Amino acid sequence: MFAATHPARLNTLALLGVALLAAVLASLALGSNPISVAQVLQALLDPASDPDAVVWGSRVPRTLVGLLVGACLGVAGTIMQGQTGNPLADPGLFGVSSGASLAVVLGAYLLGHDSMSVSLLLAMAGALVASVLVFGVASLSRDLANPVPLAIAGTAVSALLNAVISFLVLTNASSLEAYRVWVVGSLGGRGLEGLSLVLVPALAGLVLALVNARSLNSLTLGLDLARGLGETVWRARLVGLGAITLTTASAVAVAGPLGFIGLTAPHVGRALVGGNHYRLLPASALVGAVTLLACDVIGRLIGGGQAEVPVGVVLAVLGGVAFVAIVRRAKLAAM
Amino acid sequence: MTGQGEAALDREQGTRATAEPGERTPAGPVGTAALPSTGGRPPTSGIDLGVIALPWRWRVLAVTLGCGVLVLAAFTVGIAAGSSRMGVLDVWSTLLGGGTQTLQFIVFELRLPRACVAVGVGLCLGLAGALTQTFSRNPLATPDILGVTSGASAGAVVAIVLGGGGYSVGASLLGVGIPAVAIIGGLLAAAAVYGLSWRQGVDSFRLILIGIGLTAILGGLTSFLLVRAQLTQVTAATQWMVGSLNGVSWASLWPMVVVLAVLLPFALTQSAPLEINQLGDDFSTGLGVAVQRHRMLVIATSAVLAGVAVSAAGPVEFVAFVAPQVACRLARTARPPLIASALVGAALVQLSDVAARVAFGTEVPVGIVTAIVGAPYLIWLITRHNRKERR
């Protein structure tokens, strides 16, 4: 193993740090009402000087939400890819996010509540059921690493769940109005209140992911070798499932179902720091956070000043491009 | 088909194809439980017009006729069902020229256009799905998954946003423009998917995966355009995301009729190469099929069919996937029978639309109903297949 002070590692760390800083500043400064960086910094230090409370009132919560959700989704994707060996795994693509959002919408429909904490619990239940369902469907085949059954099972499960969601939202337009925007995925909706609520489960999920890192490293070698290395596979799977559920559900509860972050972040992370999950998980978390913030800023800018484009839409376009690139690059025989 | 990439779900079709080279040979033992052999009966009769040869087995013929009757029944129900009830007899007497003035108005102005468009959309999608599933030898390769449907959808939305026309499906202002642009969008999407999957030939899995990626991109672009367009009517926007027959008119029907009149016979002329193609690319080349040209034609045909269907009703999901598979299982053929697939598609869309209108109190887009019906079938197909792989 390389020492932590290896120059290449330091460079990578510096690169990620600079990217993160840039993304945070852009997210604080840019939008329908652009503010100069100097003004942003001043407003951060002295809330009273904040013009119309834009920075503290809307941009800071939004940026924090973006950081946490991006990190959660990046980590969830990394675990899914590590657990399955499938380079196309992603909580959004494989229906886990749809499961969480269906549970939230269904809860709002049946119980008529609008409380974040209930939504969070429901999102967790939904994410758990959907991941068990997708992996169950796909694991009936011999290896999870074959991307096609899993990708298509995920697409089918997503399509089904999304159809049910649209059905509920369309037939109960009045009561579920709030969810019509939320199901597209956006960072603006929930604010600090939502963030504080999901902070604990999200951090728990991230810690659980790090606990899973050793197992992920041995699972990458294949089930037999992992067993040979003393891995208890079912326990490793269970911990992974827990981490996926916690991170994805937290992300969905606060920002709606966002796809493709979990797909791309691990690929970028792997290119930067290699396949060791002790380094890959933090790197993917950072990459996910940077990507999500950047896409959110793009969505604010291309809206043309009137309506902003939800970050879920931006992610679908850019993430789709990344997906195609990954499929084209990966040798199918190896996949 | 590169042998290496061929795996999992593709094998099913592969075994079927090699086990049963064509309908002209006696059906031997077939690799799947869902397709039991037809026994020792002499397999085919048929007509041969030179260009169009229609060899058939009696079962296929019977299934096709049965599906035709089903479509007719569904069509009748489609006209009869609604807020003001009418009986089956009323429907047909009105259609044949009788009936009261009120009935005539309800049937000809309100219900008939919708029922006709439902049948037309189903025919187009069923046929398009049968073509793509056959040429790729993979049940998962449908216009939905290959990105053709979302390409057509994006094209239609581009036409609306740039043309500044009405937002609702089939708005008469752009009666010709929207179908044309939707077809172009579908063709471009098909070309993009095909081009991006090309690597010393096209592997059907890469095709599907690239299609999934492109579907996401195009879906995102469509949402983006709808956001930018400052859509006042949200329901009209969902129409382009989900697919609905709400508000169709006679103007939505005519482009579809023209396309079907041209492409259905053309698809039938491709029947023989499609059949031979089941043996694999190398074999078909050896037997004198210009494989790449044939494949281009088939893809283009299905893109045009899907495009015109989308321009009339928006992306009605899963019809192109389910209809050919159902027809294939009913007829017990090695590949989806073209006409029967189209008819099953028509019945499916029509019945789903009736359900969408009547069953839920408020009107639901038909695409939601077809997705709720179709997605579980797709999931079931995957599990069933995977279990077989495992044995």
Contacts between the chains, C-beta under 8 A, distances in Angstrom:
chain1	res1	chain2	res2	distance
A	88	B	209	7.2
A	93	B	212	7.9
A	137	B	379	6.0
A	137	B	382	6.1
A	137	B	383	5.5
A	137	B	386	7.7
A	138	B	382	7.7
A	138	B	386	7.4
A	140	B	383	5.5
A	140	B	386	4.0
A	140	B	387	5.4
A	140	B	390	6.5
A	141	B	8	6.3
A	141	B	386	3.8
A	141	B	389	5.4
A	141	B	390	6.6
A	142	B	389	6.4
A	142	B	390	6.0
A	146	B	7	6.3
A	146	B	8	5.8
A	147	B	209	7.1
A	148	B	7	7.1
A	148	B	8	5.8
A	148	B	9	6.5
A	148	B	205	5.2
A	148	B	208	6.8
A	148	B	209	7.0
A	149	B	8	5.5
A	149	B	9	6.7
A	149	B	382	5.8
A	149	B	385	7.9
A	149	B	386	6.0
A	151	B	208	8.0
A	151	B	209	6.4
A	151	B	212	6.3
A	152	B	9	7.5
A	152	B	140	5.8
A	152	B	145	7.7
A	152	B	208	7.1
A	152	B	212	8.0
A	152	B	378	7.4
A	152	B	382	6.2
A	153	B	379	6.5
A	153	B	382	5.3
A	155	B	145	7.2
A	155	B	212	6.0
A	156	B	375	5.0
A	156	B	378	4.3
A	156	B	379	4.9
A	156	B	382	7.0
A	157	B	375	7.4
A	157	B	379	6.7
A	159	B	317	6.6
A	159	B	318	7.4
A	159	B	371	5.6
A	159	B	375	4.8
A	160	B	371	6.6
A	160	B	372	6.7
A	160	B	375	3.5
A	160	B	376	6.5
A	160	B	379	7.3
A	162	B	371	7.7
A	163	B	242	7.9
A	163	B	317	7.6
A	163	B	367	7.7
A	163	B	368	4.9
A	163	B	371	3.6
A	163	B	372	5.1
A	163	B	375	6.8
A	164	B	372	6.7
A	166	B	238	7.1
A	166	B	242	5.9
A	166	B	365	7.6
A	166	B	368	5.5
A	167	B	360	8.0
A	167	B	364	6.0
A	167	B	368	4.9
A	167	B	372	7.2
A	170	B	235	7.9
A	170	B	238	6.7
A	170	B	362	7.8
A	170	B	364	6.4
A	170	B	365	7.0
A	170	B	368	7.4
A	171	B	360	6.0
A	171	B	361	7.3
A	171	B	362	5.1
A	171	B	364	6.3
A	180	B	234	7.3
A	184	B	223	7.0
A	259	B	216	7.1
A	260	B	216	7.3
A	302	B	224	7.6
A	303	B	227	7.0
A	303	B	228	7.5
A	304	B	228	6.6
A	306	B	230	6.6
A	307	B	227	5.5
A	307	B	228	7.4
A	307	B	230	6.6
A	309	B	223	7.9
A	309	B	224	5.6
A	309	B	227	5.2
A	309	B	228	7.6
A	310	B	223	7.7
A	310	B	227	7.4
A	313	B	220	5.0
A	313	B	223	4.4
A	313	B	224	5.4
A	313	B	227	6.9
A	314	B	220	7.2
A	314	B	224	7.9
A	315	B	220	7.5
A	316	B	216	4.9
A	316	B	217	6.9
A	316	B	219	5.8
A	316	B	220	3.1
A	316	B	223	7.3
A	317	B	216	7.7
A	317	B	217	5.3
A	317	B	220	3.7
A	317	B	221	6.0
A	317	B	224	7.0
A	319	B	216	6.5
A	320	B	213	4.8
A	320	B	214	6.6
A	320	B	215	7.6
A	320	B	216	3.7
A	320	B	217	3.4
A	320	B	218	7.9
A	320	B	220	6.5
A	321	B	213	7.5
A	321	B	217	6.2
A	323	B	209	7.8
A	323	B	212	7.2
A	323	B	213	3.8
A	323	B	216	6.7
A	324	B	196	6.0
A	324	B	210	5.5
A	324	B	213	3.9
A	324	B	214	6.6
A	324	B	217	7.6
A	327	B	206	6.3
A	327	B	209	4.4
A	327	B	210	5.6
A	327	B	213	6.3
A	328	B	196	6.4
A	328	B	199	7.9
A	328	B	206	7.7
A	328	B	210	7.3
A	332	B	4	7.3
A	332	B	5	4.2
A	332	B	203	6.0
A	332	B	205	6.1
A	332	B	206	5.9
A	333	B	4	4.7
A	333	B	5	6.3
